[in-house]
Amino acid sequence: MMQLIEAMFWFSSLWIIPLWSLMWFLPRHQITARVMNDLRICILPLLIPYAVMVLPNILDIFITLGSEMPTPELVIEFFQEDEVILIGWLHFLAFDILAGRYIWKRMLAFDRPIYISMPILILSMMVAPLGFLLGIITTWDSNDSSIDMNDKLVNHI
C-alpha cells in the first residue's frame, strides 16, 4: 500500500508544478486560462489520487475524528501514521490549488499586476490560508459589500 501512496504523492506533487507556474508567470495567457478553467485538468487529477487513498481509510477517519471532538492530542496521534500524513499532503495539494485558482481569478478580475499577484499566489501555494487572505484583501472592492464575486469571475474569463 505504501508504494501506491508514494506514487500518488509524486504524481500529485509534480502535477501542481505547471499549474502554479502558469498562474505565477503567465497569469493572463490563453493557455493558463484554458488549463485553469478546465477542472478536468487542474483539479480532477489531484482529487482522484486523494479519493483512491482516502476511500479505503474513510471508516477509520470518521471513527477517529467523528466519534469525539478532535483534540490536539487526538490529531497528533492520528497523524503519527505515514499513510495519514501522505493523505493529508494530497489534501493540502488539492485545496491549495482550489484556493490559488480562486485568488488567481480574482487577481485577473481586478486587473492586479503580476508583481502583486505572483507573491500572493506563491504564498497561496506554500501557506494557502495566508495567501488566500492576502488575495482577498488585495482584491477587496470597498464599494461592494459582499466578498462573493462569482458573476464577475465567471464573466471575466
DSSP file (Angstrom, degrees, kcal/mol; ACC not computed):
  #  RESIDUE AA STRUCTURE BP1 BP2  ACC     N-H-->O    O-->H-N    N-H-->O    O-->H-N    TCO  KAPPA ALPHA  PHI   PSI    X-CA   Y-CA   Z-CA
    1    1 A M     >        0   0    0      0, 0.0     4,-2.1     0, 0.0     5,-0.2   0.000 360.0 360.0 360.0 -35.8    0.0    0.0    0.0
    2    2 A M  H  >  +     0   0    0      1,-0.2     4,-2.6     2,-0.2     5,-0.2   0.846 360.0  56.3 -64.2 -33.2    2.9    2.4    0.8
    3    3 A Q  H  > S+     0   0    0      2,-0.2     4,-2.2     1,-0.2    -1,-0.2   0.902 107.6  48.6 -64.5 -39.7    4.2    2.1   -2.8
    4    4 A L  H  > S+     0   0    0      2,-0.2     4,-2.5     1,-0.2    -2,-0.2   0.915 111.2  50.0 -64.7 -43.0    0.8    3.3   -4.1
    5    5 A I  H  X S+     0   0    0     -4,-2.1     4,-2.7     1,-0.2    -2,-0.2   0.921 110.8  49.3 -62.2 -43.8    0.7    6.2   -1.7
    6    6 A E  H  X S+     0   0    0     -4,-2.6     4,-2.6     2,-0.2     5,-0.2   0.895 110.4  50.8 -63.6 -39.1    4.2    7.2   -2.7
    7    7 A A  H  X S+     0   0    0     -4,-2.2     4,-2.6     2,-0.2    -2,-0.2   0.920 112.1  46.9 -63.0 -42.9    3.2    7.0   -6.4
    8    8 A M  H  X S+     0   0    0     -4,-2.5     4,-2.5     2,-0.2     5,-0.3   0.891 111.0  53.4 -64.6 -39.4    0.2    9.2   -5.7
    9    9 A F  H  X S+     0   0    0     -4,-2.7     4,-2.7    -5,-0.2    -2,-0.2   0.955 113.2  41.4 -58.6 -52.3    2.4   11.6   -3.7
   10   10 A W  H  X S+     0   0    0     -4,-2.6     4,-2.2     2,-0.2     5,-0.3   0.900 114.1  51.9 -68.1 -40.9    4.9   12.1   -6.5
   11   11 A F  H  X S+     0   0    0     -4,-2.6     4,-2.4    -5,-0.2    -1,-0.2   0.963 115.9  40.5 -57.4 -52.0    2.2   12.3   -9.2
   12   12 A S  H  X S+     0   0    0     -4,-2.5     4,-1.5     1,-0.2    -2,-0.2   0.897 113.8  52.8 -66.6 -41.3    0.3   15.0   -7.3
   13   13 A S  H  < S+     0   0    0     -4,-2.7     4,-0.4    -5,-0.3    -1,-0.2   0.864 116.3  39.9 -64.0 -35.6    3.4   16.9   -6.2
   14   14 A L  H >< S+     0   0    0     -4,-2.2     3,-0.8    -5,-0.2    -1,-0.2   0.822 107.6  63.3 -81.2 -32.4    4.6   17.0   -9.8
   15   15 A W  H 3X S+     0   0    0     -4,-2.4     4,-0.7    -5,-0.3    -2,-0.2   0.851  99.5  54.3 -60.3 -35.4    1.2   17.7  -11.3
   16   16 A I  H 3X S+     0   0    0     -4,-1.5     4,-2.8     1,-0.2     5,-0.3   0.739  88.5  79.7 -74.9 -21.2    0.9   21.0   -9.5
   17   17 A I  H <> S+     0   0    0     -3,-0.8     4,-2.5    -4,-0.4    -1,-0.2   0.930  97.1  40.0 -56.9 -52.5    4.2   22.5  -10.8
   18   18 A P  H  > S+     0   0    0      0, 0.0     4,-2.4     0, 0.0    -1,-0.2   0.859 114.2  55.5 -67.1 -30.0    2.9   23.5  -14.2
   19   19 A L  H  X S+     0   0    0     -4,-0.7     4,-1.9     2,-0.2    -2,-0.2   0.961 113.0  39.8 -64.1 -50.4   -0.4   24.7  -12.8
   20   20 A W  H  X S+     0   0    0     -4,-2.8     4,-2.6     1,-0.2     5,-0.2   0.906 113.7  55.7 -64.7 -40.6    1.3   27.1  -10.3
   21   21 A S  H  X>S+     0   0    0     -4,-2.5     4,-2.9    -5,-0.3     5,-0.6   0.907 107.3  49.2 -59.8 -42.4    3.9   28.1  -12.9
   22   22 A L  H  X5S+     0   0    0     -4,-2.4     4,-1.7     1,-0.2     7,-0.2   0.931 112.9  46.5 -62.0 -45.3    1.2   29.2  -15.3
   23   23 A M  H  <5S+     0   0    0     -4,-1.9    -2,-0.2    -5,-0.2    -1,-0.2   0.864 119.0  42.1 -66.9 -34.2   -0.6   31.2  -12.7
   24   24 A W  H  <5S+     0   0    0     -4,-2.6    -2,-0.2    -5,-0.1    -3,-0.2   0.960 129.0  21.8 -74.6 -52.9    2.6   32.8  -11.5
   25   25 A F  H  <5S+     0   0    0     -4,-2.9    -3,-0.2    -5,-0.2    -2,-0.2   0.751 135.0  27.8 -95.3 -26.4    4.4   33.6  -14.7
   26   26 A L    ><< +     0   0    0     -4,-1.7     3,-1.3    -5,-0.6     6,-0.3  -0.373  67.0 152.4-130.4  54.4    1.7   33.7  -17.4
   27   27 A P  T 3  S+     0   0    0      0, 0.0    -1,-0.1     0, 0.0    -2,-0.1   0.788  78.3  37.9 -61.5 -28.4   -1.4   34.8  -15.4
   28   28 A R  T 3  S+     0   0    0     -3,-0.1    -5,-0.1     4,-0.1     2,-0.1   0.406  88.9 119.0-102.7   1.9   -3.2   36.4  -18.4
   29   29 A H    <>  -     0   0    0     -3,-1.3     4,-2.1    -7,-0.2     5,-0.2  -0.352  69.5-126.1 -72.8 149.6   -2.1   33.9  -21.1
   30   30 A Q  H  > S+     0   0    0      1,-0.2     4,-2.6     2,-0.2     5,-0.2   0.858 110.5  55.2 -61.8 -37.5   -4.8   32.0  -23.1
   31   31 A I  H  > S+     0   0    0      2,-0.2     4,-2.7     1,-0.2     5,-0.2   0.920 107.1  50.3 -63.7 -42.8   -3.1   28.7  -22.2
   32   32 A T  H  > S+     0   0    0     -6,-0.3     4,-3.0     1,-0.2     5,-0.3   0.937 111.7  47.9 -59.8 -46.9   -3.3   29.5  -18.5
   33   33 A A  H  X S+     0   0    0     -4,-2.1     4,-1.7     1,-0.2    -2,-0.2   0.916 112.5  49.0 -60.5 -43.4   -7.0   30.3  -18.8
   34   34 A R  H  < S+     0   0    0     -4,-2.6     4,-0.4     2,-0.2    -2,-0.2   0.926 117.1  40.6 -63.6 -44.9   -7.7   27.1  -20.7
   35   35 A V  H >< S+     0   0    0     -4,-2.7     3,-0.9     1,-0.2     7,-0.5   0.945 118.7  44.0 -69.3 -49.2   -5.8   24.9  -18.2
   36   36 A M  H 3< S+     0   0    0     -4,-3.0    -1,-0.2     1,-0.2    -2,-0.2   0.709 112.2  52.5 -75.9 -19.4   -7.1   26.6  -15.0
   37   37 A N  T 3< S+     0   0    0     -4,-1.7     2,-0.8    -5,-0.3    -1,-0.2   0.524  93.9  80.3 -90.7  -5.5  -10.7   26.9  -16.2
   38   38 A D    X>  -     0   0    0     -3,-0.9     4,-2.3    -4,-0.4     3,-2.0  -0.861  62.2-166.9-103.1 102.8  -10.9   23.2  -17.0
   39   39 A L  H 3>>S+     0   0    0     -2,-0.8     5,-3.0     1,-0.3     4,-1.5   0.760  85.9  67.1 -61.1 -24.3  -11.5   21.3  -13.8
   40   40 A R  H 345S+     0   0    0      3,-0.2    -1,-0.3     1,-0.2    -5,-0.1   0.756 112.5  32.6 -67.1 -22.3  -10.6   18.1  -15.6
   41   41 A I  H <45S+     0   0    0     -3,-2.0    -2,-0.2    -6,-0.3    -1,-0.2   0.856 127.3  33.2 -97.8 -47.5   -7.1   19.4  -15.9
   42   42 A C  H  <5S+     0   0    0     -4,-2.3    -3,-0.2    -7,-0.5    -2,-0.1   0.756 132.7  14.0 -90.1 -23.6   -6.4   21.5  -12.8
   43   43 A I  T >X5S+     0   0    0     -4,-1.5     3,-1.8    -5,-0.3     4,-1.8   0.782 111.8  63.4-118.0 -48.9   -8.4   19.7  -10.1
   44   44 A L  H 3><S+     0   0    0     -5,-3.0     4,-2.2     1,-0.3    -4,-0.1   0.858  98.8  57.1 -53.6 -43.5   -9.6   16.3  -11.1
   45   45 A P  H 34 S+     0   0    0      0, 0.0    -1,-0.3     0, 0.0   -30,-0.1   0.751 111.8  44.8 -62.4 -19.5   -6.1   14.8  -11.4
   46   46 A L  H <> S+     0   0    0     -3,-1.8     4,-1.2     2,-0.1    -2,-0.2   0.778 111.5  51.8 -88.8 -30.2   -5.5   15.8   -7.8
   47   47 A L  H  X S+     0   0    0     -4,-1.8     4,-2.9     2,-0.2     5,-0.2   0.832 101.8  60.1 -76.4 -32.0   -8.8   14.6   -6.5
   48   48 A I  H  X S+     0   0    0     -4,-2.2     4,-2.7     2,-0.2     5,-0.2   0.956 106.6  44.1 -64.3 -51.0   -8.5   11.1   -7.9
   49   49 A P  H  > S+     0   0    0      0, 0.0     4,-1.9     0, 0.0    -1,-0.2   0.906 114.6  51.8 -59.3 -38.1   -5.3   10.1   -6.0
   50   50 A Y  H  X S+     0   0    0     -4,-1.2     4,-2.8     2,-0.2     5,-0.2   0.946 111.3  46.0 -61.3 -47.7   -6.8   11.7   -2.9
   51   51 A A  H  X S+     0   0    0     -4,-2.9     4,-2.5     1,-0.2    -1,-0.2   0.901 109.8  54.5 -62.6 -41.1  -10.0    9.6   -3.3
   52   52 A V  H  < S+     0   0    0     -4,-2.7    -1,-0.2     1,-0.2    -2,-0.2   0.871 116.1  38.9 -59.8 -36.7   -8.0    6.5   -4.0
   53   53 A M  H  < S+     0   0    0     -4,-1.9     4,-0.3    -5,-0.2    -2,-0.2   0.838 119.4  44.7 -83.9 -34.0   -6.1    7.0   -0.8
   54   54 A V  H >X S+     0   0    0     -4,-2.8     3,-1.7    -5,-0.2     4,-0.8   0.907  99.8  66.2 -78.9 -42.3   -9.0    8.2    1.4
   55   55 A L  G >< S+     0   0    0     -4,-2.5     3,-1.0     1,-0.3     4,-0.4   0.865 100.5  48.9 -55.1 -43.5  -11.7    5.7    0.5
   56   56 A P  G 34 S+     0   0    0      0, 0.0    -1,-0.3     0, 0.0     4,-0.2   0.743 121.3  38.8 -66.4 -17.6  -10.0    2.6    2.0
   57   57 A N  G <> S+     0   0    0     -3,-1.7     4,-2.5    -4,-0.3    -2,-0.2   0.335  83.7 105.4-109.5   4.6   -9.4    4.7    5.2
   58   58 A I  H <X S+     0   0    0     -3,-1.0     4,-2.6    -4,-0.8     5,-0.2   0.864  79.1  51.6 -60.6 -39.2  -12.7    6.6    5.3
   59   59 A L  H  > S+     0   0    0     -4,-0.4     4,-2.8     2,-0.2    -1,-0.2   0.939 111.5  47.0 -63.6 -46.4  -14.2    4.5    8.1
   60   60 A D  H  > S+     0   0    0      2,-0.2     4,-2.9     1,-0.2     5,-0.3   0.897 112.2  51.4 -60.9 -40.4  -11.1    5.0   10.3
   61   61 A I  H  X S+     0   0    0     -4,-2.5     4,-2.7     2,-0.2     5,-0.4   0.942 113.2  43.8 -62.7 -47.6  -11.1    8.7    9.5
   62   62 A F  H  X S+     0   0    0     -4,-2.6     4,-1.8    -5,-0.2     5,-0.2   0.900 116.4  46.7 -66.2 -40.6  -14.8    9.1   10.5
   63   63 A I  H  X S+     0   0    0     -4,-2.8     4,-1.3    -5,-0.2    -2,-0.2   0.947 117.7  42.2 -66.3 -47.1  -14.4    6.9   13.6
   64   64 A T  H  < S+     0   0    0     -4,-2.9     4,-0.3    -5,-0.2    -2,-0.2   0.941 129.0  26.4 -66.0 -48.4  -11.3    8.7   14.8
   65   65 A L  H  < S+     0   0    0     -4,-2.7    -1,-0.2    -5,-0.3    -3,-0.2   0.623 125.9  46.4 -94.2 -13.1  -12.3   12.3   14.0
   66   66 A G  H  < S+     0   0    0     -4,-1.8    -3,-0.2    -5,-0.4    -2,-0.2   0.592  94.9  70.3-105.1 -12.0  -16.0   11.9   14.3
   67   67 A S  S  < S+     0   0    0     -4,-1.3     2,-0.3    -5,-0.2    -2,-0.1   0.733 114.6   2.5 -80.8 -20.3  -16.5    9.9   17.5
   68   68 A E  S    S-     0   0    0     -4,-0.3    -1,-0.1    -5,-0.1     3,-0.0  -0.972  95.4 -74.3-154.1 165.3  -15.4   12.8   19.7
   69   69 A M        -     0   0    0     -2,-0.3    -3,-0.1     1,-0.1    -4,-0.0  -0.501  61.3-111.0 -63.5 122.1  -14.4   16.4   19.4
   70   70 A P        -     0   0    0      0, 0.0    -1,-0.1     0, 0.0    -5,-0.1  -0.302  36.5-165.3 -58.9 136.0  -10.9   16.3   18.0
   71   71 A T     >  -     0   0    0      1,-0.1     4,-2.5    -3,-0.0     5,-0.2  -0.750  36.1-104.9-111.7 163.6   -8.3   17.4   20.5
   72   72 A P  H  > S+     0   0    0      0, 0.0     4,-2.5     0, 0.0     5,-0.2   0.912 123.6  51.4 -54.8 -40.7   -4.6   18.4   19.7
   73   73 A E  H  > S+     0   0    0      2,-0.2     4,-2.5     1,-0.2     5,-0.2   0.910 109.6  48.9 -63.5 -42.6   -3.6   15.0   21.2
   74   74 A L  H  > S+     0   0    0      2,-0.2     4,-2.6     1,-0.2    -1,-0.2   0.910 112.8  47.3 -64.2 -43.2   -6.0   13.1   19.1
   75   75 A V  H  X S+     0   0    0     -4,-2.5     4,-2.3     2,-0.2    -2,-0.2   0.917 112.3  49.6 -66.0 -43.1   -4.9   14.8   15.9
   76   76 A I  H  < S+     0   0    0     -4,-2.5    -2,-0.2    -5,-0.2    -1,-0.2   0.929 113.3  46.6 -60.9 -45.4   -1.2   14.3   16.7
   77   77 A E  H >< S+     0   0    0     -4,-2.5     3,-1.5     1,-0.2     4,-0.3   0.913 111.3  52.2 -62.5 -42.5   -1.9   10.6   17.4
   78   78 A F  H >< S+     0   0    0     -4,-2.6     3,-0.9     1,-0.3    -1,-0.2   0.882 108.8  50.4 -61.7 -39.7   -3.9   10.3   14.2
   79   79 A F  T 3< S+     0   0    0     -4,-2.3    -1,-0.3     1,-0.2    -2,-0.2   0.231  83.7  91.7 -87.3  15.0   -1.1   11.9   12.1
   80   80 A Q  T <   +     0   0    0     -3,-1.5     2,-0.3    -5,-0.1    -1,-0.2   0.743  69.9  86.5 -74.4 -24.1    1.5    9.5   13.5
   81   81 A E  S <> S-     0   0    0     -3,-0.9     4,-2.1    -4,-0.3     5,-0.2  -0.611  77.3-139.0 -83.9 134.9    0.9    7.1   10.7
   82   82 A D  H  > S+     0   0    0     -2,-0.3     4,-2.4     1,-0.2     5,-0.2   0.894 103.2  55.4 -56.4 -42.2    2.8    7.7    7.4
   83   83 A E  H  > S+     0   0    0      1,-0.2     4,-2.1     2,-0.2    -1,-0.2   0.900 108.2  47.4 -60.1 -42.6   -0.3    6.9    5.3
   84   84 A V  H  > S+     0   0    0      2,-0.2     4,-2.5     1,-0.2    -1,-0.2   0.889 110.0  53.1 -67.9 -39.3   -2.3    9.5    7.1
   85   85 A I  H  X S+     0   0    0     -4,-2.1     4,-1.9     2,-0.2    -2,-0.2   0.928 111.1  46.1 -61.3 -44.5    0.4   12.1    6.7
   86   86 A L  H  X S+     0   0    0     -4,-2.4     4,-2.2     2,-0.2    -2,-0.2   0.862 110.4  52.7 -69.8 -34.8    0.6   11.5    3.0
   87   87 A I  H  X S+     0   0    0     -4,-2.1     4,-2.1    -5,-0.2    -1,-0.2   0.912 108.8  51.8 -62.6 -41.4   -3.2   11.6    2.6
   88   88 A G  H  X S+     0   0    0     -4,-2.5     4,-2.5     1,-0.2    -2,-0.2   0.890 107.3  52.6 -60.5 -39.5   -3.0   15.0    4.4
   89   89 A W  H  X S+     0   0    0     -4,-1.9     4,-2.6     2,-0.2    -2,-0.2   0.925 108.5  49.1 -62.8 -45.0   -0.4   16.1    1.9
   90   90 A L  H  X S+     0   0    0     -4,-2.2     4,-2.2     1,-0.2    -1,-0.2   0.880 110.3  52.6 -61.4 -37.2   -2.7   15.2   -1.0
   91   91 A H  H  X S+     0   0    0     -4,-2.1     4,-2.4     2,-0.2     5,-0.3   0.931 109.2  49.1 -62.1 -47.1   -5.5   17.1    0.7
   92   92 A F  H  X S+     0   0    0     -4,-2.5     4,-2.8     1,-0.2     5,-0.3   0.934 110.4  50.6 -58.3 -47.9   -3.2   20.1    1.0
   93   93 A L  H  X S+     0   0    0     -4,-2.6     4,-1.9     1,-0.2    -1,-0.2   0.922 112.2  46.1 -59.4 -46.1   -2.2   20.0   -2.7
   94   94 A A  H  X S+     0   0    0     -4,-2.2     4,-1.8     1,-0.2    -1,-0.2   0.927 117.9  41.1 -64.8 -45.3   -5.8   19.8   -3.9
   95   95 A F  H  X S+     0   0    0     -4,-2.4     4,-2.5     2,-0.2    -1,-0.2   0.793 109.8  57.9 -79.0 -25.7   -7.2   22.5   -1.7
   96   96 A D  H  X S+     0   0    0     -4,-2.8     4,-3.0    -5,-0.3     5,-0.2   0.912 108.3  48.0 -64.2 -41.0   -4.2   24.8   -2.2
   97   97 A I  H  X S+     0   0    0     -4,-1.9     4,-3.0    -5,-0.3     5,-0.2   0.916 111.2  50.4 -65.1 -42.0   -4.8   24.6   -6.0
   98   98 A L  H  X S+     0   0    0     -4,-1.8     4,-1.9     2,-0.2    -2,-0.2   0.940 115.2  42.6 -60.2 -46.3   -8.5   25.4   -5.4
   99   99 A A  H  X S+     0   0    0     -4,-2.5     4,-2.3     2,-0.2    -2,-0.2   0.927 116.4  47.9 -66.2 -44.3   -7.7   28.4   -3.2
  100  100 A G  H  X S+     0   0    0     -4,-3.0     4,-2.9     1,-0.2    -2,-0.2   0.888 109.8  52.6 -64.0 -39.7   -4.9   29.6   -5.5
  101  101 A R  H  X S+     0   0    0     -4,-3.0     4,-2.3     2,-0.2    -1,-0.2   0.908 109.7  49.2 -62.4 -42.3   -7.2   29.2   -8.6
  102  102 A Y  H  X S+     0   0    0     -4,-1.9     4,-2.1    -5,-0.2    -2,-0.2   0.926 113.7  45.3 -63.4 -45.3   -9.8   31.3   -6.9
  103  103 A I  H  X S+     0   0    0     -4,-2.3     4,-2.9     2,-0.2    -2,-0.2   0.898 110.2  54.7 -66.9 -40.1   -7.3   34.0   -6.0
  104  104 A W  H  X S+     0   0    0     -4,-2.9     4,-2.1     1,-0.2    -1,-0.2   0.925 109.2  48.4 -57.3 -44.8   -5.8   33.9   -9.5
  105  105 A K  H  X S+     0   0    0     -4,-2.3     4,-2.8     1,-0.2    -1,-0.2   0.898 111.3  49.9 -63.9 -39.7   -9.2   34.6  -10.9
  106  106 A R  H  X S+     0   0    0     -4,-2.1     4,-2.3     2,-0.2    -2,-0.2   0.919 108.0  53.5 -63.9 -42.4   -9.8   37.4   -8.5
  107  107 A M  H  <>S+     0   0    0     -4,-2.9     5,-2.9     1,-0.2    -2,-0.2   0.909 113.0  43.8 -59.3 -41.9   -6.4   39.0   -9.4
  108  108 A L  H ><5S+     0   0    0     -4,-2.1     3,-1.4     3,-0.2    -2,-0.2   0.929 111.7  52.5 -67.6 -45.1   -7.4   38.9  -13.1
  109  109 A A  H 3<5S+     0   0    0     -4,-2.8    -2,-0.2     1,-0.3    -1,-0.2   0.841 115.8  40.9 -61.4 -33.3  -10.9   40.2  -12.5
  110  110 A F  T 3<5S-     0   0    0     -4,-2.3    -1,-0.3    -5,-0.2    -2,-0.2   0.295 111.0-122.8 -98.7   9.1   -9.5   43.1  -10.5
  111  111 A D  T < 5 +     0   0    0     -3,-1.4    -3,-0.2     1,-0.2    -4,-0.1   0.871  43.7 177.0  55.6  44.1   -6.6   43.6  -13.0
  112  112 A R      < -     0   0    0     -5,-2.9    -1,-0.2    -6,-0.2    -2,-0.0  -0.614  30.4-113.4 -79.4 138.3   -3.9   43.2  -10.4
  113  113 A P    >>  -     0   0    0      0, 0.0     4,-2.6     0, 0.0     3,-1.7  -0.240  24.4-109.0 -70.3 160.8   -0.3   43.4  -11.9
  114  114 A I  H 3> S+     0   0    0      1,-0.3     4,-2.8     2,-0.2    -2,-0.1   0.816 116.5  63.4 -61.0 -32.8    1.9   40.4  -11.8
  115  115 A Y  H 34 S+     0   0    0      1,-0.2    -1,-0.3     2,-0.2    -3,-0.0   0.685 112.9  37.1 -69.4 -14.2    4.2   41.9   -9.2
  116  116 A I  H <> S+     0   0    0     -3,-1.7     4,-1.2     2,-0.1    -2,-0.2   0.816 120.5  44.8 -94.1 -46.9    1.2   41.8   -6.8
  117  117 A S  H  X S+     0   0    0     -4,-2.6     4,-2.7     1,-0.2     5,-0.2   0.889 106.1  58.8 -69.8 -40.0   -0.4   38.5   -8.0
  118  118 A M  H  X S+     0   0    0     -4,-2.8     4,-2.4     1,-0.2     5,-0.2   0.941 107.1  43.6 -60.8 -51.8    2.8   36.4   -8.1
  119  119 A P  H  > S+     0   0    0      0, 0.0     4,-2.3     0, 0.0    -1,-0.2   0.886 115.7  50.0 -62.0 -34.9    3.9   36.8   -4.5
  120  120 A I  H  X S+     0   0    0     -4,-1.2     4,-2.1     2,-0.2    -2,-0.2   0.900 111.4  47.8 -69.7 -38.8    0.4   36.2   -3.3
  121  121 A L  H  X S+     0   0    0     -4,-2.7     4,-1.5     2,-0.2    -1,-0.2   0.851 109.4  53.6 -70.0 -33.2    0.0   33.1   -5.4
  122  122 A I  H  X S+     0   0    0     -4,-2.4     4,-2.3    -5,-0.2     3,-0.2   0.930 110.3  47.3 -63.9 -43.9    3.3   31.8   -4.1
  123  123 A L  H  X S+     0   0    0     -4,-2.3     4,-3.3     1,-0.2     8,-0.6   0.888 107.0  58.0 -61.5 -37.9    2.0   32.3   -0.6
  124  124 A S  H  < S+     0   0    0     -4,-2.1     4,-0.3     7,-0.2    -1,-0.2   0.836 110.1  44.1 -62.2 -31.8   -1.2   30.5   -1.7
  125  125 A M  H  < S+     0   0    0     -4,-1.5     3,-0.3    -3,-0.2    -2,-0.2   0.904 123.6  33.6 -76.7 -42.3    0.9   27.5   -2.6
  126  126 A M  H  < S+     0   0    0     -4,-2.3    -2,-0.2     1,-0.2     2,-0.2   0.887 141.0   9.7 -85.2 -40.6    3.1   27.5    0.4
  127  127 A V  S >X S-     0   0    0     -4,-3.3     4,-2.1    -5,-0.2     3,-1.1  -0.638  75.5-173.3-139.9  75.0    0.8   28.7    3.2
  128  128 A A  H 3> S+     0   0    0     -3,-0.3     4,-3.1    -4,-0.3     5,-0.3   0.790  77.5  53.2 -49.8 -46.3   -2.6   28.7    1.5
  129  129 A P  H 3> S+     0   0    0      0, 0.0     4,-2.3     0, 0.0    -1,-0.3   0.902 113.2  45.0 -60.6 -37.4   -4.7   30.4    4.2
  130  130 A L  H <> S+     0   0    0     -3,-1.1     4,-2.6    -7,-0.2     5,-0.2   0.929 115.3  46.8 -69.6 -45.0   -2.3   33.4    4.4
  131  131 A G  H  X S+     0   0    0     -4,-2.1     4,-2.4    -8,-0.6    -7,-0.2   0.896 112.8  50.6 -61.5 -40.1   -2.1   33.7    0.6
  132  132 A F  H  X S+     0   0    0     -4,-3.1     4,-2.4    -5,-0.3    -2,-0.2   0.931 110.6  49.1 -63.2 -45.9   -5.9   33.4    0.3
  133  133 A L  H  X S+     0   0    0     -4,-2.3     4,-2.6    -5,-0.3    -2,-0.2   0.939 113.6  45.4 -59.3 -48.9   -6.3   36.1    3.0
  134  134 A L  H  X S+     0   0    0     -4,-2.6     4,-2.7     1,-0.2    -1,-0.2   0.866 111.2  54.1 -64.7 -35.4   -3.9   38.5    1.2
  135  135 A G  H  X S+     0   0    0     -4,-2.4     4,-0.6    -5,-0.2    -1,-0.2   0.901 110.3  46.2 -63.9 -40.7   -5.5   37.7   -2.1
  136  136 A I  H >< S+     0   0    0     -4,-2.4     3,-0.7     2,-0.2    -2,-0.2   0.932 113.7  49.2 -65.5 -45.8   -8.9   38.7   -0.7
  137  137 A I  H >< S+     0   0    0     -4,-2.6     3,-1.2     1,-0.2    -2,-0.2   0.918 110.7  49.0 -61.6 -44.4   -7.5   41.8    0.8
  138  138 A T  H 3< S+     0   0    0     -4,-2.7    -1,-0.2     1,-0.3    -2,-0.2   0.595 117.9  40.9 -76.2  -8.0   -5.7   43.0   -2.4
  139  139 A T  T << S+     0   0    0     -3,-0.7     2,-0.3    -4,-0.6    -1,-0.3   0.202  82.9 134.1-118.7  14.5   -8.8   42.4   -4.4
  140  140 A W    <   -     0   0    0     -3,-1.2     2,-0.8    -4,-0.2     7,-0.1  -0.477  46.1-150.0 -68.7 128.4  -11.3   43.8   -2.0
  141  141 A D    >   -     0   0    0     -2,-0.3     3,-2.0     5,-0.2    -1,-0.1  -0.879   4.3-163.0-100.6 105.4  -13.8   46.2   -3.6
  142  142 A S  T 3  S+     0   0    0     -2,-0.8    -1,-0.1     1,-0.3    -2,-0.0   0.686  89.1  58.9 -65.7 -16.5  -14.7   48.7   -0.9
  143  143 A N  T 3  S+     0   0    0      1,-0.1     2,-0.5    -3,-0.1    -1,-0.3   0.581  97.9  68.1 -85.9  -9.8  -17.8   49.7   -3.0
  144  144 A D    <   -     0   0    0     -3,-2.0    -3,-0.2     1,-0.1    -1,-0.1  -0.948  67.3-159.3-113.7 121.8  -19.1   46.2   -2.9
  145  145 A S  S    S+     0   0    0     -2,-0.5     2,-0.3     2,-0.0    -1,-0.1   0.631  70.1  75.9 -76.6 -12.4  -20.3   44.9    0.5
  146  146 A S        -     0   0    0      1,-0.1    -5,-0.2     2,-0.1    -2,-0.1  -0.719  63.0-153.6-102.8 152.4  -20.0   41.2   -0.5
  147  147 A I  S    S+     0   0    0     -2,-0.3     2,-0.3    -7,-0.1    -1,-0.1   0.721  74.2  95.1 -85.5 -25.8  -16.9   39.1   -0.8
  148  148 A D        +     0   0    0      1,-0.1    -2,-0.1     2,-0.0     3,-0.1  -0.510  39.4 161.5 -73.4 125.5  -18.7   36.8   -3.3
  149  149 A M     >  +     0   0    0     -2,-0.3     4,-2.5     1,-0.1     3,-0.2  -0.115  19.0 138.4-135.4  38.2  -18.0   37.8   -6.8
  150  150 A N  H  > S+     0   0    0      1,-0.2     4,-3.1     2,-0.2     5,-0.3   0.873  73.6  53.6 -55.2 -41.3  -18.9   34.7   -8.7
  151  151 A D  H  > S+     0   0    0      1,-0.2     4,-2.4     2,-0.2    -1,-0.2   0.925 110.9  46.3 -60.9 -43.4  -20.6   36.7  -11.5
  152  152 A K  H  > S+     0   0    0     -3,-0.2     4,-1.4     2,-0.2    -1,-0.2   0.905 115.0  47.2 -65.9 -40.8  -17.5   38.8  -12.1
  153  153 A L  H  X S+     0   0    0     -4,-2.5     4,-1.5     2,-0.2    -2,-0.2   0.935 114.4  45.6 -66.3 -46.2  -15.2   35.7  -12.0
  154  154 A V  H  < S+     0   0    0     -4,-3.1    -2,-0.2     1,-0.2    -1,-0.2   0.909 117.2  43.9 -64.6 -42.4  -17.4   33.7  -14.4
  155  155 A N  H  < S+     0   0    0     -4,-2.4    -1,-0.2    -5,-0.3    -2,-0.2   0.719 107.8  60.8 -76.7 -20.6  -17.9   36.6  -16.8
  156  156 A H  H  <        0   0    0     -4,-1.4    -1,-0.2    -5,-0.2    -2,-0.2   0.913 360.0 360.0 -74.1 -42.3  -14.2   37.7  -16.7
  157  157 A I     <        0   0    0     -4,-1.5    -2,-0.2    -5,-0.1    -1,-0.2   0.414 360.0 360.0-111.0 360.0  -12.6   34.5  -18.0
